[in-house]
């Protein structure tokens, strides 16, 4: 069963950001607070395959030319004695 809490002393700028976010997401202020708390306190667990899919998606958007191994080694050594 859900529990009810009351928040006191919320800074005006935090309240304003919550209100703007709730309006933008078409949620009540209460629902927006719950979503924010869940996102912060109950982060979504992702599997290795989900991480890999995200990495591949990012990699697919990178330029195809890339760097040559020699260039990478040279850049790593720049500025070192």
Secondary structure, DSSP 4 states (H G I P E B T S, - for coil): -----------HHHHHHHHHHHHHTT--HHHHHHHHHHHHHSPPP--HHHHHHHHHHHHHHS-SS---HHHHHHHHHTT--
